[in-house]
Amino acid sequence: MERIWAPWRMEYIENCKPATCIFCVSNDDGRDRERLILHRSTLSLVMLNRYPYTNGHLMIAPFRHTADMSTLSEEEMLDLFKTLNLCRTILQETASPEGFNIGINLGKSAGAGIDDHLHLHIVPRWNGDTNFMSVIADLRVMPENLLTTYDRLRPAFLAARKVTA
C-alpha cells in the first residue's frame, strides 16, 4: 500500500475545536495575516479557510457572535451578502474559477465545523479539481500554500476597500 503524506491534517485532527471562536476578533491588531483575515467590512469579516476544499476557499462571518440566522439584523444580512458578492468578484478576477460553491452549514449535523458562529463558505471550483484523491483517499491536494494565497488575494481586498471608502 502506498502512503500519501498530508501533515497539515494532523493539526486539524488534534485541534478540531479552537479554544476561542475564530470569527470573534477584535479590531485589526496586526495579526490579520496570521489569522488569515483578508477583509473587514462594516459588520462582517472574510478569512481564508485553514482547512480548504480548494485554494481560495473563503469564509464570511458577521462580527456578532450568533449561530441563528433569524437573529441577524437586516443590515447584517445585507452586509454579509454584499461581502459575499465582493469575494466572488475578487476570486473571479484573481483566480479565474469556472464556478463556485456557496453555502451555509447550520448545525453540527449539517457539517458545520464551527457551529456556534454563523458563517458562509465560498469555494472557487475548476473542472477536474476533484479527483480520485478526494473520492478514494479522503484527501485533497492543495497546489498553493495558504499564506501564498493570502498574499495573492489581500491586495484585491485592499483595493476594493479604497474604492468603497
C-alpha positions as CSV (number, residue, x, y, z in Angstrom):
1,M,0.0,0.0,0.0
2,E,1.3,3.5,-0.9
3,R,1.2,6.2,1.6
4,I,0.4,9.8,0.9
5,W,1.5,12.3,3.5
6,A,-0.7,15.2,4.4
7,P,0.9,16.5,7.6
8,W,-1.4,19.6,7.8
9,R,-4.3,17.3,8.6
10,M,-2.8,16.4,11.9
11,E,-3.2,20.0,13.1
12,Y,-6.9,19.7,12.2
13,I,-7.4,16.4,13.9
14,E,-5.6,17.5,17.1
15,N,-7.1,21.0,17.3
16,C,-10.5,20.3,15.9
17,K,-12.2,22.9,18.1
18,P,-10.3,26.0,18.9
19,A,-10.4,27.3,22.5
20,T,-11.9,30.6,21.3
21,C,-14.2,31.4,18.3
22,I,-12.0,32.1,15.3
23,F,-14.6,34.6,14.0
24,C,-14.7,36.7,17.2
25,V,-11.8,39.0,16.6
26,S,-11.0,42.5,17.9
27,N,-10.1,45.3,15.6
28,D,-7.1,44.8,13.4
29,D,-4.2,44.2,15.8
30,G,-1.6,43.5,13.1
31,R,-2.3,39.8,13.2
32,D,-4.7,39.6,10.3
33,R,-2.2,37.7,8.1
34,E,-1.6,35.2,10.9
35,R,-5.3,34.7,11.4
36,L,-5.9,34.6,7.6
37,I,-8.3,37.6,7.8
38,L,-8.4,39.2,4.3
39,H,-11.1,41.8,4.8
40,R,-13.3,43.6,7.3
41,S,-16.5,45.2,6.2
42,T,-18.7,47.3,8.4
43,L,-20.4,44.2,10.0
44,S,-18.5,41.2,8.9
45,L,-15.1,39.7,8.0
46,V,-13.6,37.5,5.4
47,M,-11.0,34.9,6.1
48,L,-9.3,32.0,4.3
49,N,-10.4,28.6,5.4
50,R,-7.4,27.0,7.2
51,Y,-8.6,23.6,6.0
52,P,-9.9,24.4,2.5
53,Y,-11.6,22.3,-0.1
54,T,-9.7,24.2,-2.8
55,N,-7.3,27.1,-3.0
56,G,-9.2,30.3,-2.3
57,H,-11.9,28.7,-0.1
58,L,-13.2,31.7,1.9
59,M,-15.4,32.1,4.9
60,I,-17.6,35.2,5.6
61,A,-18.9,35.8,9.1
62,P,-20.8,38.5,10.9
63,F,-18.7,40.2,13.7
64,R,-21.5,39.5,16.1
65,H,-21.4,36.0,17.6
66,T,-24.5,34.2,16.7
67,A,-25.4,30.8,15.2
68,D,-29.0,31.7,14.5
69,M,-29.7,33.4,11.1
70,S,-33.0,34.7,12.4
71,T,-31.2,37.0,14.9
72,L,-29.3,38.8,12.1
73,S,-30.5,42.4,11.5
74,E,-31.3,43.5,8.0
75,E,-28.1,45.5,8.0
76,E,-26.1,42.4,9.0
77,M,-27.7,40.2,6.3
78,L,-27.2,42.9,3.6
79,D,-23.6,43.3,4.7
80,L,-22.9,39.5,4.6
81,F,-24.3,39.2,1.1
82,K,-22.6,42.3,-0.2
83,T,-19.3,40.9,1.2
84,L,-20.1,37.5,-0.4
85,N,-20.5,39.2,-3.7
86,L,-17.2,41.1,-3.2
87,C,-15.5,37.8,-2.5
88,R,-16.9,36.2,-5.7
89,T,-15.8,39.2,-7.8
90,I,-12.3,39.2,-6.3
91,L,-11.9,35.4,-6.7
92,Q,-13.1,35.6,-10.3
93,E,-10.6,38.3,-11.1
94,T,-7.6,36.8,-9.2
95,A,-8.2,33.0,-9.8
96,S,-10.5,32.7,-12.8
97,P,-12.5,29.8,-11.4
98,E,-15.1,28.1,-13.7
99,G,-17.7,28.0,-10.9
100,F,-18.4,28.5,-7.2
101,N,-19.9,26.5,-4.4
102,I,-21.6,28.9,-2.0
103,G,-23.2,27.6,1.2
104,I,-24.0,27.8,4.9
105,N,-23.8,24.8,7.2
106,L,-26.3,25.3,10.0
107,G,-25.6,22.9,12.9
108,K,-23.1,20.1,13.5
109,S,-25.2,17.5,11.7
110,A,-25.2,19.8,8.6
111,G,-21.4,19.7,8.6
112,A,-20.6,23.0,10.4
113,G,-17.1,22.6,11.8
114,I,-17.8,25.8,13.9
115,D,-21.4,25.5,14.7
116,D,-21.8,28.4,17.2
117,H,-20.9,31.2,14.9
118,L,-22.8,31.6,11.6
119,H,-20.6,31.8,8.5
120,L,-20.8,31.4,4.8
121,H,-18.5,29.5,2.6
122,I,-17.5,30.4,-1.0
123,V,-15.4,27.8,-2.7
124,P,-13.9,28.5,-6.2
125,R,-14.1,25.5,-8.5
126,W,-12.4,24.4,-11.6
127,N,-13.1,21.4,-13.9
128,G,-11.1,18.5,-12.6
129,D,-10.3,20.0,-9.2
130,T,-12.0,17.0,-7.5
131,N,-10.2,13.8,-8.5
132,F,-9.6,10.3,-7.2
133,M,-7.7,11.6,-4.2
134,S,-10.8,13.2,-2.7
135,V,-13.0,10.3,-3.6
136,I,-10.8,7.3,-2.6
137,A,-8.4,8.7,-0.1
138,D,-10.5,11.4,1.6
139,L,-7.5,13.7,0.8
140,R,-7.2,16.9,-1.0
141,V,-4.1,18.1,-2.9
142,M,-3.5,21.8,-2.4
143,P,-1.2,23.3,-5.0
144,E,-0.7,26.6,-3.2
145,N,0.4,27.4,0.4
146,L,-2.3,29.3,2.4
147,L,-0.1,32.3,3.0
148,T,0.8,32.5,-0.7
149,T,-3.0,32.5,-1.4
150,Y,-3.5,35.2,1.3
151,D,-0.7,37.4,-0.3
152,R,-2.3,37.0,-3.7
153,L,-5.8,37.9,-2.6
154,R,-5.1,40.6,0.0
155,P,-4.2,43.4,-2.4
156,A,-7.5,43.0,-4.2
157,F,-9.4,43.3,-1.0
158,L,-7.4,46.4,0.0
159,A,-8.1,47.9,-3.4
160,A,-11.8,47.2,-3.0
161,R,-11.7,48.9,0.4
162,K,-10.3,52.1,-1.2
163,V,-12.9,52.1,-3.9
164,T,-15.8,51.9,-1.4
165,A,-14.3,54.4,1.1
